[in-house]
Structures are given as C-alpha cells and as structure tokens.
Amino acid sequence: QQRIGAQYAKAGATRMITEISGGRSIVETVDNQANAYDVARKLVAGGYRGCWVLALGTNDTADVVVGSAVSRATRIEKMMSVIGHQPVLWVNVKSLVASGPYAEPQMQLWDSALTQACPHYSNMRVYDWAGVAQNRWFIADGIHYTSAGYAARSADIAHALAEAFPA
C-alpha cells in the first residue's frame, strides 16, 4: 500500500487523522472549506494531542504574492500557536513553475520562512521535500504530483516523521 496512512503505519504511527483539502491555506478559504488554522483549532478543541504533519505553504506563498496582508512568517506563527508544544513536522514545498504566484522562487521564500521559524520552536522540524522531489514526479501543471510522486512523497514523509520524532 502506497497511500499515506499505510506509510505512516509502516513507520510506527498507531493513529492518524487526515485533513487534506485541495487549495487549502492557513488563512484563506476556497469553496467554503475551512482553512488550515480553523481545522487545527477544531482538532485541538476536540482533544487532539499528538504529532502533526503540515504539508502547507504552496497556496500560502502564492496568496502572499497576489496581495495577502498576512506574511509567510505570520502564517507559520498562527499554526504553531494552535499546535503549541506538540511535535510538528512541516513539509517544505517545490514547484516547477517558472513565473507567477506558484513559481519556484516563491516556494523558496516559503521554505526560507520555515527554516527561519524553526529555531523559535523546539518542537518544530522541517522535512526537505524540495531537496528530494524529482521533476519527473510532477504533472504538467508543475505543482501537483503523479501517482508515483505522491507515493514517494508519502513514504518519504512517513520516514521523516519517524526520524524527527522517534517516540
């Protein structure tokens, strides 16, 4: 099984709550779906305590480019304020897009914001997906992945989680 749940189980995770939604960002909403901040607040209010994996940023950095007043650093701070002292693995981002809001230079600005935030949170780690993602794993839009890309990503994130927080 190549899906994320199976990969987490292989890495030793005993329980998983999945909150995946296309187009999600930390602040903005799409099609009346909750943003990541509100999803996290609801999980914590419902009693969730555990390890977090945040694969956010692609839409967040694009939102900043098109004029959002909420900076990249503030977006990270918002999520960390909800998570508190629970362990969190952020997955950095990459695109093959050359220009516009989803261009790779914008993704690198997000990745830099994550790296700069890390020393402020002893419970935060960053997985360098951008450093291992292969161009052949992207579909034609340069942002999303092929099935093989998603399978590799799932396995890599699960291993990174187990390495970052072995307990």
Salt bridges, closest charged atoms under 4 A:
GLU19 OE1 - ARG24 NH1 3.83
GLU28 OE2 - ARG75 NH2 2.81
ASP60 OD1 - ARG75 NH1 2.71
ASP141 OD2 - HIS144 ND1 2.52
